[in-house]
Amino acid sequence: MTVKSDDPNIEPVELAEPLRRAIGERYLTYALSTIMHRALPDVRDGLKPVHRRILYAMRELRLSSTGGFRKSAKISGDVMGNYHPHGDGAIYDAMARLAQEFNVRYPLVDGQGNFGNIDGDNPAASRYTEARLTAVAEALLDGLDENAVDFRPNYDGTLEEPIVLPAALPNLLANGSSGIAVGMATNIPPHNIGELCDACIHLAKAKNSDLVRDDTLIEMVPGPDFPTGGTIIETPEVIAEAYRTGRGGFRVRARWVVEDLGRGQWQVVVTEIPYQVQKSKLIEKLAETIQTKKVPILADVRDESADDIRIVLEPRSRNIDPEVLMGMLYRNSDLETRFSLNMNVLIDGVTPKVCSLKEVLRAFLAHRRDVLLRRSRHRLDKIDHRLEVLEGFIVAFLNLDRVIDIIRYDDDPKAALMREDWSKDHVRATSEKDYVAPAPGEGELSEVQVDAILNMRLRSLRRLEEIELRREFDELTHERADLEDLLADEGRQWSTIADQLRSVKKQFGDARRTTFGEAIEVEDVPLEALIEREPITVVCSQMGWIRAMKGHLSPDQDIKFKDGDGPRHMFHAETTDRILLFGANGRFYTLSAASLPGGRGMGEPVRLMVDLPNEAGIVALFVHRPGAKRLVVSDAGDGFVVPEDEVVAQTRAGRQVLNVKGDVKARVCRPVDGDHVASVGENRKLLVFPVSELPEMGRGKGVRLQKFKDGGLSDARTFTLADGLSWLDPAGRTRTVTELEEWVGARAAAGRMAPRGFPQDNRFT
């Protein structure tokens, strides 16, 4: 079956296997178009087509670095209409990036207005901003009028555009590039122009560049130089291997200083952040590490940036080592990033290849030599044309009267001037010397010379002009000889290229912004080791609002609560303690005593600190004691003994310990302190049995403590049988019963009615 169309431009395609082949061929065409014309930069000028067209369009608009600005909308419109038939939004975004000093090491566009910032804010609309070229961009464009590169028709054939720019500097490495093509990608960091020029000069001066060692070039270009500064902490061996192979990576850290606040207080100020990190997102990430307690030794983060970067980090304690604080932040935030190197570029604008540092520099130098030769030949042609014109002028001055007669009286002065033999009778001697002008063949003037004579102004017919023409003739003759020597001598060509690179370094070279350092790895320090040990009183209300009040308060201390709320849990602790919360859902949650809100207010809901469901109440809240054990029981009467060390949770979600299902809820969580267990049901029956009959588990449903005909378990506790069982009577007095033989039985028995005077709520406390 064949799919046909009435459109003559649509090629009929056979279905089945030929269709698959046709789709494959078209996808390959799309892939090649993406690779060559969109995603990968040219190794010669370091630009993608859209960037090259932007710069060329701005040049055509005469937006020089010393001239005026033009609306960005006008620029993007010209680029889209003349050279790049894609969305003006994409063109404007590409142009705006060339003007961002935090993205481009040596900006190619000088922007006026809001072109975005390091926080990640987008540029203003193109109708609000203006732009012009920078001096660096002009250096890339220098030579376009001198046949330095080839041109090709634009997309509709009405204009021409350069295939590549002359590029007086190694822009590919100076500004870097990134892109994702089909099946391949590129990611090249920016470098320092001065270092790149030194490496290029070294290569240009070498008689055989193949013999230049990679290590020598890497000594001159030790690593990337990011516009945002920072510190590269990769080892020299890793960097050298990346430059030798064209693949690798660099770890970059923020630059920071410690500010002394007096009285032993200090703070860390981050002054430079890694390349391509948005400051606003970095602040959010740092704030998240505080909230989630990933870096518990960080107390606060503030953004005090203006034109420069100033991020203030406050430690939780002055006893913390700044290196320890920053080491933990490096692992948990974008204060340390890794820039991947993949120098995949287009060789000669056609072939994608992953190149080493040496190969990229050699390709740039080969392009510069080609540009030098083409510009020299173009200049040679211009000189030859000018010398031809000057010869005609000199002949005219030496035979001025005859020329005037011919122009004045001849009907066709152009033909007469071309027929005249100027080598015999009309040569005039000057007072300086006898001069016979060289004339083209048989003493005749060429058409070019005659046209120039006929177009000459009358005021040029003076003695001074004749002297000036002879001086210009001599200078051009000397320049022509010099250019011929240059074209014939390869060593002189490389010397000229080296001189040009020295001029580029002098004009654009600047100090390195990114430095090198050593990665000092520090281990995470537990919060307890960094917090000052101070006594506190933990208070949790009936509605679950928790706070930590300074000092150990007495139980009868007057504490304020919200209207309709009252006290529930109150106990003494220290700031280095961990607080365990046991919920009715059978999960244990862990809180840091140092992170609890202060006692000046009413505190904060504990459910904001841990993921305790709203329907699950707080069964117990207590200080974690390493090595201690807890009795956990559900209201169905099932339970076991669990070590406290096994219930400590590391996340907000807590740790499931007592499994409960349906309407069953956790009811008891008491310390194991004694040799017997006393359990009482809602039916007021009491049972006492040895603790040894309960299993010790880390998680599970447990075993039955007491059998109930109706209802469930009301309370349970452990005690020492010899000391008796105690409880609080309604008057708040402690009552102890030592004769418990009639209640002692086997685990899971029904038990007997509680002694007279047992609390009506069936609870021991």
C-alpha positions in Angstrom: 0.0 0.0 0.0 1.2 3.5 -0.9 0.2 6.7 0.8 -0.2 9.5 -1.8 -0.9 13.2 -1.7 -1.9 15.8 -4.2 0.9 18.1 -3.0 3.9 17.6 -5.4 6.3 18.5 -2.5 5.1 15.4 -0.5 7.0 12.2 -1.4 4.9 9.0 -1.5 6.0 6.4 1.0 5.4 2.7 0.9 3.9 1.3 4.1 5.3 -1.7 6.1 9.1 -2.0 6.1 9.8 1.0 3.8 7.8 3.2 6.2 10.0 2.2 9.1 13.0 3.0 7.0 11.5 6.3 5.9 10.8 7.2 9.6 14.3 6.2 10.6 15.8 8.3 7.8 13.7 11.3 8.8 14.5 10.9 12.5 18.2 10.7 11.6 17.8 14.0 9.6 16.2 15.6 12.6 18.9 14.3 14.9 21.7 15.7 12.7 19.8 19.0 12.5 19.6 19.2 16.2 23.3 18.3 16.6 24.6 20.6 14.0 22.3 23.6 14.1 21.0 23.8 17.7 22.6 22.0 20.6 26.4 21.7 20.0 28.8 24.7 19.7 31.4 25.1 17.0 34.9 24.5 18.3 36.2 27.5 16.3 34.1 30.3 17.7 32.4 28.5 20.6 28.9 29.6 19.5 25.7 27.9 18.6 23.8 29.1 15.5 21.3 31.2 17.6 24.1 33.0 19.4 26.1 33.6 16.2 23.0 35.0 14.5 22.2 37.3 17.4 25.7 38.8 17.4 25.7 39.2 13.6 22.3 40.8 13.6 23.4 43.3 16.3 26.5 44.1 14.2 24.3 44.7 11.2 22.3 47.1 13.4 25.6 48.9 14.2 25.2 48.3 17.9 28.9 48.8 18.8 30.2 48.7 22.3 30.7 52.5 22.2 27.5 53.3 20.5 23.9 53.6 21.6 21.5 50.9 22.8 18.5 49.5 20.9 15.4 47.8 22.2 15.8 44.1 22.7 12.5 43.5 20.9 14.0 45.1 17.8 17.1 42.9 18.0 15.2 39.7 18.6 12.7 40.6 15.8 15.5 41.2 13.3 17.2 37.9 14.3 13.9 36.0 13.9 12.9 37.7 10.6 16.3 37.6 8.9 18.3 34.7 10.2 16.6 32.5 12.8 13.0 31.5 12.0 12.1 30.4 15.5 10.2 31.9 18.5 11.3 35.4 19.5 11.0 34.3 23.1 13.7 31.7 22.7 15.9 34.2 20.8 15.5 36.8 23.6 16.2 34.3 26.3 19.4 33.3 24.5 20.4 37.0 24.1 19.6 37.7 27.7 21.9 34.9 28.9 24.8 36.4 26.9 24.3 39.6 29.0 24.2 37.9 32.5 27.5 38.3 34.2 26.7 35.5 36.7 26.2 33.1 33.8 28.8 34.2 31.2 32.4 34.8 32.2 32.9 37.4 29.5 29.5 38.8 28.5 28.9 39.2 24.7 25.9 41.5 25.1 25.8 44.7 27.1 22.3 44.9 28.6 20.5 47.9 29.9 17.5 47.1 32.1 16.5 44.0 34.0 18.2 41.0 32.5 17.6 38.7 35.5 19.7 38.0 38.5 21.4 35.3 40.4 18.3 34.7 42.5 16.8 33.0 39.4 14.4 35.9 38.5 13.6 36.1 34.8 14.6 39.1 32.6 12.0 41.8 31.9 10.1 41.6 28.7 12.1 42.4 25.6 10.1 45.7 25.1 11.5 47.0 28.4 15.2 46.2 27.9 17.9 47.5 25.6 21.2 46.0 24.5 24.4 46.5 22.4 27.5 44.5 21.8 30.5 44.3 24.1 34.1 44.7 23.2 34.5 40.9 23.5 31.8 40.3 21.0 33.3 42.8 18.6 36.6 40.8 18.9 34.7 37.7 17.8 33.2 39.6 14.8 36.4 41.4 13.8 37.3 40.4 10.2 33.8 39.7 8.7 34.3 42.5 6.2 37.7 41.1 5.1 36.6 37.7 3.8 37.8 36.0 6.9 35.1 33.4 6.9 32.6 31.9 4.4 29.0 33.1 4.2 25.9 31.1 3.3 22.3 32.1 2.3 19.9 32.6 5.2 16.8 30.4 5.6 14.9 32.1 2.8 17.8 33.0 0.5 17.3 36.7 0.7 20.4 37.5 2.8 23.7 35.9 3.8 25.0 35.0 7.2 28.5 33.8 8.4 29.0 30.1 8.8 31.4 30.8 11.7 32.8 34.0 13.2 36.5 35.0 12.9 36.8 34.7 16.7 39.9 36.6 17.9 39.7 34.7 21.3 39.0 31.1 22.3 35.4 31.8 23.2 34.4 28.1 23.5 36.5 27.7 26.6 36.4 31.3 27.8 32.6 31.3 28.2 31.8 27.6 28.1 28.7 26.1 26.6 26.0 23.5 27.4 23.4 21.7 25.4 21.5 18.5 24.9 21.3 17.1 21.4 19.9 13.7 20.2 21.9 10.9 21.8 24.7 13.3 23.0 25.2 16.4 25.1 27.9 18.9 25.9 28.8 20.8 29.1 31.9 23.0 29.0 32.8 25.3 31.9 34.1 28.9 31.5 37.9 29.6 31.8 40.2 32.5 32.2 41.1 34.3 29.0 44.6 35.1 30.1 45.4 31.5 30.9 43.8 30.4 27.6 45.9 32.9 25.6 49.1 31.7 27.4 48.3 28.1 26.4 47.5 29.1 22.8 50.7 31.1 22.5 52.7 28.1 23.8 51.1 25.9 21.2 51.5 28.5 18.4 55.2 28.9 19.2 55.9 25.2 19.2 57.4 23.9 15.9 55.3 20.7 16.3 52.2 21.0 18.4 51.9 17.2 18.6 55.0 17.2 20.9 53.4 19.7 23.3 52.6 17.8 26.5 49.1 17.9 28.0 50.6 18.5 31.4 52.2 21.7 30.2 48.9 23.0 28.9 47.2 22.0 32.1 49.8 23.9 34.1 48.8 27.0 32.1 45.0 26.3 32.3 44.8 24.7 35.8 41.0 24.5 35.8 37.7 26.4 35.1 37.3 30.0 36.2 33.6 30.5 37.0 32.0 34.0 36.9 30.6 33.4 40.4 33.9 32.5 41.9 34.0 29.7 44.4 36.7 27.2 45.2 37.5 24.1 43.2 38.4 21.2 45.6 39.1 18.5 43.0 42.6 17.0 43.1 45.0 18.0 40.3 45.1 14.4 39.1 41.3 14.3 38.5 41.4 17.7 36.7 44.3 16.6 34.5 42.5 13.4 33.5 39.3 15.3 32.7 41.2 17.7 30.4 43.1 14.8 28.8 40.0 12.8 27.9 37.4 15.6 27.6 35.2 14.0 30.2 35.2 14.4 34.0 33.9 16.7 36.7 34.9 19.4 39.2 33.6 19.8 42.7 33.0 23.5 43.5 32.4 24.9 47.0 31.1 28.3 48.1 33.6 30.8 49.5 33.0 31.9 53.1 34.5 33.8 56.0 34.0 33.8 59.7 32.9 37.1 61.2 33.7 37.7 64.9 30.7 39.2 66.8 32.6 39.6 70.1 32.1 37.8 73.4 32.9 34.5 71.8 30.1 34.8 69.3 30.6 34.3 65.5 28.8 33.8 62.3 29.7 32.4 58.8 29.2 34.7 55.8 29.1 33.1 52.4 30.4 35.6 49.8 30.5 33.4 46.7 28.3 30.5 45.7 28.9 27.7 43.1 28.3 28.3 39.4 24.7 28.0 38.2 23.2 27.8 41.7 20.2 30.1 42.2 20.7 32.0 45.4 17.0 32.0 46.3 16.8 28.2 46.0 20.0 27.8 48.0 18.4 29.9 50.8 15.3 27.7 50.7 17.4 24.6 50.9 19.4 25.9 53.8 16.1 26.8 55.6 14.8 23.3 54.9 17.9 21.8 56.6 17.1 23.8 59.7 13.4 22.7 59.7 14.1 19.0 59.1 17.0 19.0 61.5 19.4 17.6 58.8 22.0 20.0 60.1 21.0 20.5 63.7 23.9 22.7 64.5 22.6 25.4 62.2 20.3 27.8 64.0 19.4 30.4 61.3 20.1 31.6 57.8 19.7 35.2 56.5 20.1 36.7 53.0 21.8 40.1 53.4 22.9 40.3 49.7 22.8 43.6 47.8 25.0 43.9 44.7 27.3 41.2 46.1 26.6 37.9 47.8 26.2 37.9 51.6 24.5 34.8 53.1 24.7 34.8 56.9 24.7 31.4 58.7 24.3 31.4 62.5 25.4 28.4 64.5 23.4 26.9 67.3 26.3 27.1 69.7 29.5 29.1 69.7 31.4 25.9 70.7 30.9 24.6 67.2 33.9 24.5 64.8 33.0 26.5 61.6 34.7 23.8 59.5 32.3 21.2 61.0 29.3 23.4 60.3 30.3 24.0 56.7 31.2 20.4 56.2 27.7 19.3 57.1 26.2 22.0 54.9 28.3 20.9 52.0 26.7 17.5 52.2 23.1 18.7 52.6 22.9 21.8 50.4 24.1 23.3 47.1 27.0 25.1 48.9 28.9 22.3 47.2 28.1 21.2 43.6 29.7 19.1 40.9 30.1 20.5 37.4 30.4 17.7 34.9 32.8 18.2 32.0 31.8 16.9 28.5 33.7 18.7 25.8 31.6 17.4 22.9 31.9 20.0 20.1 31.5 20.3 16.3 34.8 20.0 14.5 34.8 22.3 11.4 31.1 22.8 12.2 30.1 19.3 11.0 31.5 16.4 13.0 30.7 16.1 16.7 33.6 14.8 18.8 34.6 14.7 22.4 37.9 16.7 22.5 40.7 17.1 24.9 41.9 20.5 26.0 44.8 20.3 23.6 42.5 19.3 20.7 40.2 22.3 21.3 43.1 24.8 21.5 44.6 23.3 18.3 41.3 23.6 16.4 41.0 27.2 17.5 44.5 28.0 16.4 44.0 26.3 13.0 40.9 28.5 12.6 42.9 31.6 13.5 45.5 30.7 10.9 42.9 30.2 8.3 41.4 33.6 9.2 44.8 35.2 9.1 45.5 33.8 5.6 42.1 34.8 4.2 42.3 38.3 5.7 45.9 38.7 4.3 44.8 37.6 0.8 41.8 39.9 1.0 44.1 42.8 2.0 46.5 41.8 -0.8 43.7 42.1 -3.3 42.7 45.5 -1.9 46.3 46.7 -2.1 46.6 45.5 -5.7 43.5 47.3 -6.7 44.6 50.5 -4.9 48.1 50.3 -6.5 46.5 50.0 -9.9 44.4 53.1 -9.2 47.4 55.0 -7.8 49.4 54.2 -10.9 46.7 55.7 -13.0 46.6 58.8 -10.7 50.3 59.3 -10.9 50.2 59.0 -14.7 47.5 61.6 -14.8 49.5 64.0 -12.6 52.6 63.5 -14.7 50.6 64.2 -17.9 48.0 66.5 -16.4 47.7 68.9 -19.4 47.1 66.1 -21.9 44.5 64.4 -19.6 42.7 67.7 -19.3 42.7 68.2 -23.1 41.3 64.8 -23.7 38.6 65.2 -21.1 37.7 68.7 -22.4 37.7 68.1 -26.2 37.3 64.4 -26.9 33.8 63.1 -27.5 34.6 59.8 -25.7 37.2 60.7 -23.1 37.2 57.3 -21.4 38.0 55.5 -24.7 40.6 58.2 -25.6 42.3 57.9 -22.2 42.5 54.1 -22.6 43.9 54.4 -26.2 46.5 56.9 -25.3 50.1 55.7 -25.0 51.4 57.3 -21.8 54.8 55.7 -21.9 56.4 58.0 -24.7 55.7 61.6 -25.3 53.8 62.9 -22.3 56.0 61.9 -19.4 56.8 65.0 -17.3 59.9 65.3 -15.2 59.6 66.7 -11.7 62.1 68.8 -9.8 62.6 66.0 -7.3 63.4 63.2 -9.7 62.5 61.8 -13.1 59.6 59.5 -12.6 58.1 57.2 -15.2 54.9 55.6 -14.0 54.5 51.9 -14.7 51.5 51.6 -17.0 49.5 48.4 -17.8 50.6 46.8 -21.1 52.1 49.0 -23.8 51.8 52.2 -21.7 47.9 52.1 -21.7 45.6 52.8 -18.8 43.2 50.1 -17.7 39.4 50.7 -17.4 39.7 50.8 -13.6 42.4 53.5 -13.8 40.4 55.6 -16.3 37.3 55.4 -14.2 39.2 56.6 -11.2 40.7 59.5 -13.1 37.4 60.6 -14.5 35.8 60.4 -11.0 38.7 62.5 -9.4 37.7 65.9 -8.0 39.2 69.0 -9.4 40.5 70.1 -6.0 42.7 67.0 -6.0 44.7 68.4 -8.9 47.4 70.0 -6.8 51.0 69.5 -6.1 50.4 68.3 -2.5 48.1 65.6 -3.7 50.7 64.2 -6.1 53.2 63.9 -3.3 50.6 62.2 -1.1 49.8 59.7 -3.9 53.5 58.8 -4.3 53.9 58.3 -0.5 50.8 56.1 -0.4 52.1 54.1 -3.3 55.4 53.5 -1.6 53.7 52.5 1.7 51.3 50.1 0.0 54.1 48.5 -2.0 56.0 47.9 1.2 52.9 46.5 2.8 52.3 44.2 -0.1 55.7 42.8 0.0 55.3 42.2 3.8 52.0 40.4 3.2 53.6 38.2 0.5 56.3 37.3 3.0 53.7 36.5 5.6 51.8 34.2 3.2 55.0 32.4 2.3 56.3 31.9 5.8 54.4 29.6 8.2 56.6 30.4 11.1 55.8 34.1 10.7 52.1 33.3 10.5 52.2 31.6 13.9 54.3 34.5 15.3 51.6 36.9 14.1 48.9 34.8 15.7 50.8 34.8 19.0 51.1 38.6 18.8 47.4 38.8 18.3 46.7 36.6 21.3 49.0 38.8 23.4 46.9 41.8 22.4 43.7 39.9 23.3 45.2 39.0 26.7 46.2 42.6 27.4 42.7 43.9 26.4 40.5 41.3 28.1 42.7 39.4 30.5 41.7 39.7 34.2 42.4 38.0 37.5 41.2 34.5 38.2 38.0 34.4 40.2 37.8 30.7 41.1 40.6 29.5 43.4 41.7 26.0 44.2 41.5 24.3 47.6 41.7 21.0 49.4 38.6 19.1 50.4 38.6 18.8 54.2 36.1 16.1 55.0 34.5 16.3 58.5 32.3 13.8 60.2 28.8 14.7 61.3 28.7 15.6 65.0 25.7 14.6 67.0 23.6 17.5 68.3 24.1 16.4 71.9 27.8 16.9 71.7 27.4 20.5 70.5 24.6 21.8 72.8 25.3 23.3 76.1 23.8 21.2 78.9 21.1 23.2 80.7 18.2 22.1 82.9 14.7 22.5 81.4 11.1 21.6 82.3 9.1 20.1 79.4 5.5 21.0 79.5 2.8 19.5 77.2 -0.8 20.5 77.4 -3.9 18.4 77.0 -4.3 19.8 73.4 -0.7 18.8 72.5 1.1 22.2 72.8 4.6 21.6 73.9 7.4 23.9 75.2 10.6 23.8 77.2 10.9 26.2 80.2 14.3 27.1 81.6 15.3 25.4 84.9 13.6 22.6 86.9 10.3 24.0 88.0 8.4 22.6 90.9 5.1 20.7 90.2 3.0 23.4 91.8 4.5 26.1 89.6 1.8 28.3 88.1 2.0 27.8 84.3 -0.4 29.5 81.8 -2.2 27.7 79.1 -4.6 28.6 76.3 -8.2 29.0 77.1 -9.9 25.6 77.3 -6.5 23.9 77.6 -4.6 22.6 80.7 -1.6 20.6 81.8 -1.1 17.0 80.7 2.6 16.1 80.8 5.3 17.9 82.9 8.8 16.6 83.7 12.4 17.7 84.2 15.0 17.2 81.5 18.1 18.7 80.1 18.8 20.4 76.7 21.0 17.4 75.6 18.2 14.9 76.1 16.0 13.2 73.6 12.3 13.2 74.3 10.2 10.2 73.3 6.5 10.5 72.5 4.3 7.4 72.3 1.1 7.8 70.3 -2.2 6.0 70.4 -1.3 4.6 67.0 1.5 2.5 68.5 4.3 4.6 67.1 7.2 6.2 68.9 8.4 9.7 67.9 11.6 11.4 68.9 12.1 15.1 69.7 15.2 16.9 70.6 14.9 18.8 73.8 17.2 21.6 72.5 14.8 22.1 69.5 11.7 22.5 71.6 10.1 26.0 71.6 10.9 28.3 74.5 8.7 28.8 77.5 7.9 32.5 76.9 4.8 31.7 74.9 2.4 28.9 74.9 4.7 26.7 72.8 3.9 25.0 69.5 1.7 22.0 68.5 3.7 18.9 68.8 2.0 17.6 65.6 3.9 20.2 63.6 7.2 18.6 64.8 6.3 15.0 64.2 3.8 13.2 61.8 1.4 12.3 64.6 -2.1 11.8 63.1 -4.9 14.1 64.4 -7.0 11.1 65.5 -4.1 9.6 67.5 -3.7 11.0 71.0 -0.5 11.2 73.1 -0.2 8.2 75.4 3.2 9.0 77.0 5.9 11.7 76.8 9.1 11.1 78.6 12.9 11.5 78.6 14.8 8.7 76.8 17.1 6.8 79.1 19.6 4.5 77.2 19.3 0.9 78.4 15.9 1.4 80.0 12.9 -0.8 79.0 9.2 0.1 78.6 6.0 -1.8 79.0 3.6 -1.1 76.0 0.0 -2.3 76.0 -3.0 -1.7 73.9 -6.6 -1.2 75.2 -7.3 -4.8 73.9 -4.9 -6.1 76.6 -2.0 -7.1 74.3 1.5 -5.9 75.0 5.1 -6.7 75.5 8.4 -5.2 76.9 10.5 -3.1 74.5 14.0 -1.6 75.0 14.0 2.2 74.7 17.1 2.1 72.5 15.0 0.3 69.8 12.2 2.9 69.7 14.3 6.0 69.0 13.3 7.3 65.5 15.4 9.3 63.1 12.6 10.9 61.1 9.4 12.8 61.6 7.4 9.7 60.7 8.5 7.9 63.9 8.9 4.2 64.4 6.0 1.6 64.6 6.4 -0.5 67.7 3.0 -1.7 69.0 0.8 -3.0 66.1 -2.8 -2.0 66.5 -5.7 -2.5 64.0 -9.2 -1.3 63.7 -10.6 0.4 66.8 -7.7 -0.9 69.0 -5.4 1.8 70.3 -2.3 1.9 72.4 -3.1 2.6 76.1 -0.1 2.1 78.3 3.6 3.0 78.0 5.3 2.7 81.4 8.9 2.1 82.5 9.8 -1.5 83.5 10.8 -1.1 87.2 10.1 -4.3 89.2 9.5 -8.0 88.9 5.7 -8.1 88.5 3.1 -6.6 86.3 -0.3 -5.3 87.6 -3.0 -4.9 85.0 -6.6 -3.7 85.6 -9.5 -3.9 83.2 -12.4 -1.7 82.6 -14.4 -4.3 84.6 -12.2 -3.3 87.6 -10.6 -6.8 87.8 -7.0 -6.8 88.8 -4.3 -9.3 87.9 -0.7 -9.6 89.0 1.8 -11.8 87.3 5.6 -11.9 86.8 7.3 -9.7 84.3 9.2 -12.7 83.0 6.0 -14.0 81.4 6.0 -11.1 79.0 8.2 -11.3 75.9 10.8 -8.6 75.1 10.3 -7.5 71.5 11.2 -4.7 69.1 7.8 -4.6 67.3 4.6 -6.6 67.2 1.2 -7.1 68.7 2.5 -8.7 71.8 0.8 -11.3 74.1 -2.4 -11.1 76.1 -1.9 -9.6 79.6 -5.4 -10.3 81.0 -8.6 -11.9 79.8 -11.7 -9.8 79.7 -15.2 -10.9 79.3 -16.5 -7.4 78.7 -14.5 -4.2 77.8 -10.8 -4.0 77.6 -7.6 -3.0 79.5 -7.7 0.2 81.5 -4.2 0.4 82.9 -1.0 -1.6 83.6 2.3 -1.0 85.4 5.3 -2.9 86.8 6.3 -3.0 90.5 8.3 -5.0 93.0 6.0 -7.5 94.7 7.9 -7.4 98.0 7.3 -3.6 98.2 3.6 -3.9 97.4 1.3 -2.2 94.9 0.7 1.5 95.3 -1.8 3.9 93.8 -3.3 7.4 94.5 -6.6 7.6 96.3 -9.1 10.3 95.4 -7.6 12.6 98.1 -4.2 12.4 96.4 -2.7 10.2 99.1 -0.5 7.2 98.2 -2.0 3.8 99.3 0.0 0.7 99.3 -1.2 -2.9 99.5 1.3 -5.6 100.3 -1.0 -8.6 100.7 -1.6 -9.4 97.0 -1.8 -13.3 97.1 -5.4 -13.4 95.9 -4.6 -11.3 92.8 -1.4 -13.1 91.8 -2.0 -15.5 88.9 -0.8 -16.5 85.5 -0.6 -14.2 82.6 -3.9 -14.0 80.6 -6.0 -14.9 83.6 -9.2 -13.0 84.3 -8.1 -11.6 87.7 -10.3 -10.6 90.7 -12.0 -7.4 91.7 -9.6 -4.7 92.7 -9.1 -4.0 96.4 -11.3 -1.6 98.3 -10.2 2.0 97.8 -8.9 1.5 94.2 -9.4 4.6 92.1 -12.7 4.9 90.3 -11.0 5.7 86.9 -9.2 2.3 87.1 -5.8 3.9 86.8 -2.8 3.6 89.1 -1.9 7.3 88.8 
